[in-house]
Amino acid sequence: MADDFSTPVKKALADRVGHLCSNPKCRALTTGPQDDPAKAVNLGVAAHITAASIRGPRYDPDLLPEERCSPSNGIWLCQNCAKLIDNDISRFSVIVLRQWKTEAELDTKNRLGKTGAFSNSSDKPTLKIYDNVRISPVVPRVHEQSNFQVEEDRGPVYIFKKQDSHRSVEVPKSFIGSVHILGGGKPAILRLTGRLQWVSPKRTFDLFVDPPPAGPLGAYGIAKDIDLDYPRRVGIQGVSFAREERLPQLLMQGWYVYYDSDGAYLRNPGRDANQILLCNWT
């Protein structure tokens, strides 16, 4: 028998993320009006992080039945993402789903009660095609000094092209916290509510909802602790561990911090020093 969520638990999971899909690459709105003014459409799913029954994806036999059907074991997703996570459990692990849940709830908490960064009001700054901008926060931080150009305005999103490469990135306007127009031909300063992040396996930039830590702690973004066998186990090639204090020197020699598909850099905590995973390809 499956340990299913109760109606109050489903409502709490949806409310805590503003009825948006918790997948940071989706964030689709999951509820809206029907033609009947007394009814609404719901496309959201209260999905189990660890399965409700023994043959389900990511089943954890150590959980009690009341834990399996508690809010802590649930994540709110659109129907497409709910199906996706159960069809690819090696990619969408318990760790990944819990990170999605935390980030989605934090994003909703940070937006709660705040006016959107863009509206139809004429006093809101807007960007035009070919405008130059600098974006922050970006990981690695050095790219905050890079110029991006507005390539397209697709209504709810901007397409920015990084001027020192052929790479483009799609940024939803809802992801933009502020735009500061400097004038005098200087690039506008665009501040994100999350972060623009280099992702090494895809060799491109991607968006994540949580900003990096401020100050020196956020110099390389957000860390994820791993064991030394992790690269071999997941098939990462062309990488090497290095002591954290050697990073500035190695980065000047052409090495790069390796950023995993979830946006985290990989760190092995040692007794006397942390070991950081580096790669020499971009």
C-alpha positions in Angstrom: 0.0 0.0 0.0 1.3 3.4 -1.0 1.9 6.1 1.6 0.1 8.9 -0.3 0.0 12.6 0.6 -3.1 14.0 2.3 -4.9 17.0 0.7 -3.5 19.4 3.3 0.0 18.2 2.6 -0.5 18.7 -1.1 -1.8 22.2 -0.6 1.1 23.1 1.7 3.7 21.9 -0.9 2.0 23.9 -3.6 1.6 27.0 -1.5 5.2 27.0 -0.3 6.5 27.4 -3.9 3.8 29.8 -5.1 2.3 27.0 -7.2 5.3 27.0 -9.5 7.2 23.9 -10.5 10.2 23.4 -8.2 12.5 22.3 -11.1 14.8 25.4 -11.4 15.0 24.9 -15.2 11.2 24.8 -15.5 9.4 27.0 -12.9 6.1 26.6 -14.8 2.9 28.0 -13.2 0.8 25.0 -12.3 -2.6 26.5 -11.6 -4.8 29.0 -13.4 -8.4 29.8 -14.4 -10.8 27.7 -16.4 -13.4 29.2 -18.7 -15.9 28.5 -16.0 -15.4 31.4 -13.6 -16.0 29.2 -10.6 -13.3 26.7 -11.4 -9.5 26.5 -11.8 -7.1 24.2 -13.7 -4.3 22.4 -11.7 -1.3 21.0 -13.6 0.8 20.5 -10.5 1.8 17.2 -8.7 2.8 16.6 -5.2 5.6 14.2 -6.0 7.4 11.9 -3.6 11.2 12.5 -3.1 11.5 9.0 -1.9 8.8 6.6 -3.2 5.5 6.0 -1.5 5.7 2.3 -2.1 8.4 -0.4 -2.1 8.8 -0.6 -5.9 8.8 3.1 -6.5 11.7 5.3 -7.5 14.2 6.3 -4.8 12.4 4.1 -2.2 13.9 4.4 1.2 13.1 1.4 3.4 14.4 3.2 6.6 11.5 5.7 6.5 8.4 5.2 8.6 5.0 5.4 6.8 4.2 8.8 8.4 7.6 10.1 7.1 6.9 9.0 3.6 3.7 10.9 3.4 4.9 14.0 5.3 5.7 17.4 3.7 9.4 16.8 4.1 9.3 14.0 1.6 7.3 15.9 -1.0 8.2 18.3 -3.8 5.8 20.3 -6.0 6.3 19.8 -9.7 4.4 20.2 -13.0 3.2 17.0 -14.5 6.0 16.9 -17.1 8.8 17.2 -14.4 7.0 14.8 -12.1 7.2 12.2 -14.9 10.7 13.1 -15.8 12.2 12.6 -12.3 10.7 9.1 -12.0 11.9 8.0 -15.4 15.5 9.0 -14.8 16.2 8.3 -11.1 20.0 8.1 -11.6 20.0 11.7 -12.8 17.3 13.0 -10.4 18.6 11.7 -7.1 17.2 12.4 -3.6 20.0 15.0 -3.2 19.0 16.8 -6.4 15.3 16.9 -5.5 15.9 18.1 -2.0 18.1 20.9 -3.4 15.3 21.8 -5.9 12.8 21.9 -3.0 15.0 24.1 -0.8 15.9 26.5 -3.7 12.2 26.8 -4.8 11.0 27.6 -1.3 13.8 30.1 -0.7 13.1 31.8 -4.0 9.4 32.1 -3.2 10.2 33.4 0.3 12.5 36.0 -1.2 9.8 37.1 -3.7 7.0 37.2 -1.3 5.2 40.6 -1.2 7.7 42.2 -3.6 6.8 43.9 -6.8 8.1 42.3 -9.9 11.3 43.8 -11.4 9.5 44.4 -14.7 6.1 45.8 -15.4 4.3 47.9 -17.9 5.0 51.0 -15.9 7.1 53.6 -17.8 9.4 54.3 -14.9 10.8 50.7 -15.0 14.2 50.5 -16.8 14.0 48.3 -19.9 16.6 46.9 -22.3 16.8 47.2 -26.1 18.3 44.9 -28.7 22.1 45.4 -28.9 22.3 47.1 -25.5 25.4 46.1 -23.6 25.1 44.8 -20.0 27.2 43.4 -17.3 25.5 40.7 -15.2 25.9 39.7 -11.6 26.1 37.5 -9.8 28.0 35.2 -12.2 30.1 32.1 -11.2 33.0 32.1 -11.7 33.1 35.7 -10.5 35.6 36.8 -13.2 32.7 36.8 -15.7 31.0 39.6 -13.9 33.5 41.8 -15.8 32.4 40.4 -19.2 30.0 42.3 -21.5 26.8 40.7 -22.6 24.7 42.0 -25.4 20.9 41.8 -25.7 20.4 39.5 -28.7 16.6 39.1 -28.6 13.7 40.3 -26.5 11.1 37.4 -26.5 8.5 39.0 -24.3 9.0 37.2 -21.0 12.7 36.5 -21.6 15.9 38.2 -22.9 18.5 36.4 -24.9 22.0 37.7 -24.0 25.1 36.9 -26.0 28.4 36.9 -24.3 30.6 39.2 -26.4 33.9 37.4 -25.9 32.4 34.1 -27.1 29.6 32.7 -29.2 27.6 31.6 -26.2 24.1 32.9 -25.5 22.0 32.5 -22.4 18.2 32.9 -21.9 17.2 34.9 -18.9 13.6 35.2 -17.8 12.7 38.8 -17.0 11.2 37.5 -13.7 14.7 36.4 -12.8 16.1 40.0 -13.0 16.0 41.9 -9.8 17.2 45.3 -11.1 18.6 47.0 -14.1 20.8 50.1 -13.6 21.3 52.2 -16.7 24.6 54.1 -16.5 24.5 56.1 -19.7 27.4 57.5 -21.6 27.9 54.3 -23.6 28.6 52.3 -20.4 27.1 48.8 -20.1 24.0 48.6 -18.0 24.3 46.7 -14.7 21.8 43.8 -14.5 21.4 42.2 -11.1 19.8 38.7 -10.9 17.7 37.3 -8.1 19.8 34.1 -8.4 23.0 33.5 -10.3 24.3 32.8 -13.8 26.5 29.8 -13.5 29.1 28.1 -15.7 28.3 24.3 -15.9 31.3 22.3 -17.0 29.6 19.1 -18.4 27.4 21.2 -20.7 30.1 23.7 -21.4 27.7 26.6 -21.2 26.1 29.0 -18.8 22.9 28.2 -16.9 20.6 29.9 -14.3 20.2 28.8 -10.7 17.8 30.3 -8.2 20.3 30.7 -5.2 23.0 33.4 -5.3 26.5 32.5 -4.3 27.7 33.4 -0.8 28.9 37.0 -0.4 32.6 37.8 0.0 35.6 35.4 -0.2 33.4 32.4 0.7 31.6 32.8 -2.6 34.6 33.3 -4.8 34.1 29.9 -6.5 30.3 29.7 -6.0 28.6 27.0 -4.0 30.5 23.8 -2.9 29.4 20.2 -2.7 31.5 17.8 -0.6 32.4 14.6 -2.4 34.8 11.6 -1.9 38.0 11.3 -3.9 36.4 8.5 -6.0 33.5 10.6 -7.1 34.9 11.6 -10.5 35.7 8.0 -11.5 32.4 6.8 -10.3 30.3 9.2 -12.3 32.6 9.2 -15.4 34.2 12.7 -15.2 37.4 12.7 -17.3 40.2 15.2 -17.7 40.0 16.5 -14.1 42.3 16.6 -11.1 42.1 17.5 -7.5 44.2 20.4 -6.1 44.7 22.0 -2.7 42.4 25.0 -2.2 45.2 27.4 -1.5 46.8 26.6 -4.9 43.7 27.6 -6.9 44.7 31.2 -7.7 48.1 30.0 -9.1 46.5 27.1 -11.1 43.7 29.2 -12.5 46.3 31.6 -13.9 48.0 28.6 -15.6 44.9 27.7 -17.6 43.1 25.4 -15.2 39.4 25.9 -14.4 37.2 25.0 -11.4 35.0 22.1 -12.4 31.2 22.9 -11.9 28.9 19.9 -11.8 25.5 19.7 -13.5 23.8 21.1 -10.3 26.1 24.2 -10.4 28.2 23.2 -7.4 32.0 23.0 -7.5 33.3 19.7 -6.0 35.3 19.7 -2.8 36.9 16.9 -0.9 37.3 18.1 2.7 40.7 17.0 4.0 42.3 16.9 7.4 44.8 19.8 6.6 43.3 21.3 3.4 40.3 21.1 1.1 40.9 19.5 -2.3 39.0 21.2 -5.2 38.3 19.4 -8.5 39.8 21.3 -11.5 39.7 20.7 -15.3 41.8 22.1 -18.1 39.0 22.3 -20.7 36.1 24.7 -21.3 
